[in-house]
Amino acid sequence: MAVAFFYLFSTIIIASAFMVIVARNPVHSVLFLILAFVNGAGLFLLAGAEFLAMILIIVYVGAVAVLFLFVVMMLDVDFAELKQGFQKYLPVGAAVGIVVLAELGFVALGWQSAPSAHDAAAAPIVAGITNTAALGRVLYTKYFVFFQASALVLLTAMIGAIVLTLRHRPSIKRQNIAEQNARTRQNVIDIKKVPSRAGI
């Protein structure tokens, strides 16, 4: 049964990844990307890594992919205009792609496992503790400083993204607390005497 689910999840992941690339509508691409993430989480569950599966669902599907979907749907981007310069940048893109493929080939050919990897894989798993709890112990003890440093970097990136995308539009009414506190009866209320049966 596990082998059948493995081939099912793998087939759907490959098909979804292909559809992310070839789909003409960016919204459809994001939906196929979410489908690939969900099936990747299923593969992690089959491997016994439930923490990575939940992270894939919560972080990538619940935050990154949905945020990208909202950005694509809310921003009125003219994709036909963006595709007009495709032919002009095709040689540069092809050259960059060839360089990346060559680098990946060198990495794949020169890859070898560390001498201590075999001993670490053969080490017995601690009984009575899940891999989520074991990972938490490692993160908050041995790698605590690096974990907090990465959180600080992500916080800085989030603040920077907010500052860069913040735009003050003159057509939008915004609240001014100082102006509201300085209001008086004389500059707010205009009392007029309306004659009887004259209307307003």
C-alpha positions as CSV (number, residue, x, y, z in Angstrom):
1,M,0.0,0.0,0.0
2,A,2.8,2.4,0.8
3,V,4.4,1.7,-2.6
4,A,1.1,2.4,-4.4
5,F,0.8,5.8,-2.5
6,F,4.4,6.6,-3.3
7,Y,3.9,6.2,-7.0
8,L,0.5,8.0,-6.9
9,F,2.0,11.1,-5.1
10,S,5.1,11.1,-7.3
11,T,3.1,11.0,-10.5
12,I,0.8,13.8,-9.4
13,I,3.9,15.9,-8.3
14,I,5.6,15.5,-11.7
15,A,2.3,16.3,-13.6
16,S,1.6,19.3,-11.4
17,A,5.2,20.6,-11.8
18,F,4.8,20.3,-15.5
19,M,1.5,22.1,-15.5
20,V,3.0,24.9,-13.4
21,I,5.4,25.6,-16.2
22,V,3.1,25.2,-19.2
23,A,-0.1,26.8,-17.8
24,R,-0.9,30.1,-19.5
25,N,-3.0,31.5,-16.6
26,P,-0.8,32.3,-13.6
27,V,-3.7,31.6,-11.3
28,H,-3.8,28.0,-12.6
29,S,-0.1,27.8,-12.2
30,V,-0.4,28.7,-8.5
31,L,-3.2,26.1,-8.0
32,F,-1.0,23.4,-9.6
33,L,1.8,24.5,-7.3
34,I,-0.4,24.0,-4.3
35,L,-1.3,20.6,-5.6
36,A,2.4,19.7,-5.9
37,F,3.0,20.9,-2.3
38,V,0.2,18.8,-0.9
39,N,1.4,15.6,-2.6
40,G,4.9,16.4,-1.5
41,A,3.6,16.5,2.1
42,G,2.1,13.1,1.4
43,L,5.5,11.8,0.5
44,F,7.0,13.2,3.7
45,L,4.3,11.4,5.7
46,L,5.2,8.1,4.0
47,A,8.8,8.7,4.9
48,G,7.9,9.3,8.6
49,A,8.8,13.0,8.5
50,E,5.5,14.4,9.7
51,F,7.1,17.7,10.8
52,L,8.3,18.4,7.3
53,A,4.9,17.5,5.9
54,M,3.1,19.9,8.2
55,I,5.7,22.7,7.5
56,L,5.1,22.1,3.8
57,I,1.3,22.5,4.2
58,I,1.4,25.4,6.8
59,V,4.2,27.5,5.4
60,Y,4.3,26.9,1.7
61,V,0.6,26.2,1.0
62,G,-0.9,28.3,3.7
63,A,1.4,31.3,3.3
64,V,3.6,31.4,0.3
65,A,1.4,29.9,-2.4
66,V,-1.8,31.6,-1.1
67,L,-0.1,34.9,-0.8
68,F,1.2,34.6,-4.3
69,L,-2.2,33.7,-5.5
70,F,-3.7,36.8,-3.9
71,V,-1.0,39.0,-5.4
72,V,-1.7,37.6,-8.9
73,M,-5.4,38.0,-8.5
74,M,-5.4,41.5,-6.9
75,L,-2.8,43.1,-9.1
76,D,-4.1,43.8,-12.6
77,V,-1.0,42.6,-14.4
78,D,-1.1,42.7,-18.2
79,F,0.6,39.4,-19.0
80,A,0.2,39.9,-22.7
81,E,2.4,43.0,-22.4
82,L,5.0,41.2,-20.3
83,K,5.3,38.4,-22.9
84,Q,6.0,40.9,-25.7
85,G,9.7,41.1,-24.7
86,F,10.1,37.3,-24.5
87,Q,11.9,37.0,-27.8
88,K,14.3,39.8,-26.9
89,Y,15.5,38.1,-23.7
90,L,15.4,34.5,-25.0
91,P,19.1,34.3,-25.8
92,V,20.1,35.6,-22.4
93,G,17.7,33.3,-20.6
94,A,18.9,30.3,-22.6
95,A,22.5,31.1,-21.7
96,V,21.7,31.4,-18.0
97,G,19.8,28.1,-18.2
98,I,22.7,26.3,-19.8
99,V,25.1,27.6,-17.2
100,V,22.7,26.4,-14.4
101,L,22.3,23.0,-16.0
102,A,26.1,22.7,-16.3
103,E,26.6,23.6,-12.6
104,L,23.9,21.1,-11.6
105,G,25.7,18.4,-13.7
106,F,29.0,19.2,-12.0
107,V,27.4,18.9,-8.6
108,A,25.7,15.6,-9.4
109,L,28.9,14.1,-10.8
110,G,31.1,15.3,-8.0
111,W,28.7,14.5,-5.2
112,Q,29.8,12.1,-2.5
113,S,28.4,11.4,1.0
114,A,30.3,12.5,4.1
115,P,32.3,9.8,5.9
116,S,30.2,10.2,9.1
117,A,26.9,10.0,7.2
118,H,26.8,6.2,7.2
119,D,27.4,6.1,11.0
120,A,24.7,8.7,11.6
121,A,22.2,6.7,9.5
122,A,23.1,3.5,11.4
123,A,22.6,5.1,14.8
124,P,19.6,3.9,16.6
125,I,16.5,6.2,16.9
126,V,15.7,7.3,20.4
127,A,12.6,5.4,21.5
128,G,9.5,7.2,22.8
129,I,10.1,10.5,21.0
130,T,8.8,11.7,17.7
131,N,11.1,13.2,15.0
132,T,9.3,16.6,15.6
133,A,10.3,16.6,19.3
134,A,13.8,15.4,18.4
135,L,14.2,18.2,15.8
136,G,12.9,20.7,18.4
137,R,15.5,19.7,20.9
138,V,18.3,20.1,18.4
139,L,17.0,23.5,17.1
140,Y,16.6,25.0,20.6
141,T,19.8,23.6,22.1
142,K,22.6,23.1,19.6
143,Y,21.5,25.5,16.9
144,F,19.6,28.0,19.0
145,V,21.8,31.0,18.0
146,F,21.5,30.2,14.3
147,F,17.7,29.6,14.7
148,Q,17.2,33.0,16.3
149,A,19.5,34.7,13.8
150,S,17.4,33.3,10.9
151,A,14.3,34.6,12.6
152,L,15.9,38.1,12.8
153,V,16.8,38.0,9.1
154,L,13.2,37.0,8.2
155,L,11.8,39.7,10.4
156,T,14.1,42.3,8.7
157,A,13.1,41.0,5.3
158,M,9.4,41.3,6.2
159,I,9.8,44.9,7.4
160,G,11.8,45.8,4.3
161,A,9.1,44.3,2.0
162,I,6.4,46.3,3.8
163,V,8.4,49.5,3.5
164,L,9.2,49.0,-0.2
165,T,5.6,48.2,-1.2
166,L,4.0,50.9,1.0
167,R,2.5,53.5,-1.3
168,H,0.5,56.6,-0.2
169,R,-2.2,57.3,-2.7
170,P,-3.7,60.8,-2.6
171,S,-7.2,59.5,-3.5
172,I,-7.4,57.4,-0.3
173,K,-8.7,59.1,2.8
174,R,-6.5,58.4,5.9
175,Q,-7.1,59.1,9.5
176,N,-5.2,62.1,11.0
177,I,-5.4,61.9,14.8
178,A,-3.9,65.4,15.4
179,E,-6.4,67.0,13.1
180,Q,-9.3,65.2,14.7
181,N,-8.3,66.2,18.2
182,A,-7.9,69.9,17.1
183,R,-11.5,70.1,15.8
184,T,-13.8,72.7,17.4
185,R,-17.4,73.5,17.0
186,Q,-16.7,76.7,15.0
187,N,-14.8,74.9,12.2
188,V,-16.9,71.8,12.1
189,I,-20.6,72.8,12.4
190,D,-22.2,75.4,10.1
191,I,-25.7,76.4,11.4
192,K,-28.0,78.0,8.9
193,K,-31.5,79.5,9.4
194,V,-33.8,77.9,6.8
195,P,-37.0,79.8,6.2
196,S,-40.3,78.0,6.7
197,R,-41.5,76.0,3.8
198,A,-38.4,77.0,1.7
199,G,-36.6,73.7,1.9
200,I,-32.9,73.1,2.1
